[in-house]
């Protein structure tokens, strides 16, 4: 697959990832996190805010792979 096509697909997938992650994090934060003590709430919010970077980084790494030489 050419890098140009991977970047197009990756861009769409990144947008989907961010939207799905945001909705899931909001649902989780409103439901279960509010019942936790304040310290655990802080840890939960930080993790929910940072952990989306891992799948995004893997996706970006895939997008940036160079084309194979023919």
Buried (B, 14 or more C-beta within 10 A) or exposed (E): EEBEEBBEBBEEBBEEBEEEBEEEBEEEBEEEBEEEEEEEBEEBEEEBEEEBEEEBEEBBEBBEEEEEEE
